[in-house]
Amino acid sequence: MIAGLIIGGVVLILIIWLISINNRLVSLKNNRESAFADIDVQLKQRYDLIPQLLGAVKGYMNHESEVLTRVTEARSGYLRAGTIAEKIEAENKMTSAMNGLNIQLEAYPDLKANTNFMHLQQEISDLENKLAAVRRFFNSSTKEYNNGIEQFPSSIIAGFKGYKTEPMFDLEVDQRQTLDKAPEVKF
């Protein structure tokens, strides 16, 4: 009888332990998804501002429609994206397109003096700072999630539940190459 109680106690402890590992993995997965939802909110605000920004810029940049087209296509790509990975890819394209727009704007001093444009540019700049913060949080949540599903013994339960490592919100190859170059300083 005592042996039965000991075995029953060990089995109960094992079950409680497995349940706690499962609950931790579910929590990590949900934290990652919640962190991306925060990114989604900021990106939605950004993408809502982009048509206004493009409207302010169009009159000045009619002959540079390629840049405006890239921004518009990138915005549409994000709105069509369904999964987190697709949204990350679309956001990287948008960042690249917006960088091209910023470079082109340097050639238009009248536009840079336009108060409506300046206000929109400030709003987008504020959103970019917020996006940087929520991306860091997302990457931190992703790292915790990936660690949780790769560490033993939780990796066993993660394997049974079909959890896979998830990508970080990282720079595209083109952006990484740009950042790896030393900046050119002109006086």
Secondary structure, DSSP 4 states (H G I P E B T S, - for coil): -HHHHHHHHHHHHHHHHHHHHHHHHHHHHHHHHHHHHHHHHHHHHHHHHHHHHHHHHHTT-GGGHHHHHHHHHHHHHHHH--SHHHHHHHHHHHHHHHHHHHHHHTT-HHHHH-HHHHHHHHHHHHHHHHHHHHHHHHHHHHHHHHHHHHSTTHHHHHHHHT----------HHHHHHHHSPPP---
